[in-house]
Amino acid sequence: MKILFRKDALGNWFVIKRLLFFTLGALALYRFKSLYKTQIKGSEYITKLPERNVLFVSNHQTYFADVTLMLLTIFNIKNGFRDKLGSIFTLFNPKMRIYFIAARETMKSGMLPRLFIRAGGILIKRTWREKGQSIRREVDHDDVHRIKTALRDGWVITFPQGTTTPYAKGRKGTAVLIKQLQPIVVPVVVDGMRRAFDKKGLFLKKKGTNISLRFKAPLNLDYDKQNADEILSEIMHAIEQDEHHQKQVVKENPED
């Protein structure tokens, strides 16, 4: 019981996080198991990870559904389910020291974004875009400090493209931060979210859609020799959002 009255590294009460993980997770679990054909791969890479300093980098298709499925999958893996979503009882034993990075602009209004923040959201200021306009802004050192604090405490999920637009250019700031903090970097590829949900990932678009989530082996990055551009290039290739994968998709689907 003592753990319920603790806080995580960002000041979120564990008791609140547990409640949110269970209530929101139960609804999401029902959707992914009953309304969609959800496929999970790569669980073996998660079981070998240390408890701290792990950064998941993923492509981004919706605001909330992507990260929700990742959290559910991680909870299931923790409770012994490999490459599948198990029962609701996995939500009684979630991984508590887990966080995810989100743009402050997209999370500042509405009840659900506020709940997600309490569940471990790390809000950051975009350095390249605000209110639909392109901008140039220095990285906020407080944002970097929060991410560093979260990595020291556990696992962090981020989306290096910073947008749900497919094949958008990765943000160099992500690679700079990775080179500075030197976490274990685990690539994640999600697919099917755009067909299944609206842009926010809240409302259903098409039931029965195939949804997939694949964890890949941690990247073998050389933080001493690789610069930020090289690290970013490797990340974008790993999450299948680089020019090579874009051309491959066009070749396989010429009419799309």
Secondary structure, 3 states (H helix, E strand, C coil): CHHHHCECCCCCEHHHHHHHHHHHHHHHHHHHHHHCEEEEECHHHHCCCCCCCEEEEECCCCCCHHHHHHHHHHHHHHCCCCCCCCCHHHHHCCCCCEEEEEEHHHCCCCHHHHHHHHCCEEEECCCCEECCEECCCCCCHHHHHHHHHHHHHCEEEECCCCCCCCCCCCCHHHHHHHHHHCCEEEEEEEECHHHHECCCCCCECCCCCEEEEEECCCCCCCCCCCCHHHHHHHHHHHCCCCHHHHHHHHHHCCCC
